[in-house]
Amino acid sequence: MNRVLIVAGILCILAGLGWRWLARIPFGRLPGDIHIVREGFSFHFPIVTCIVISIVISAVLWLLRR
């Protein structure tokens, strides 16, 4: 558990330092994300982005357990 928390902290720090470049990655605007725009109303639900992030996190955690 200690190793997971340390790695998560380091990843958060690296993400904060590299935010300028990470903002260019098209996550949140992938095909399949739900985006509804109507008069006076906007709704955005990045379902495909959530699935991709979940798969990546699961793979990383699986590799760390090995």
Order of alpha helices (4+ residues) and beta strands (2+ residues): alpha-alpha-beta-beta-alpha
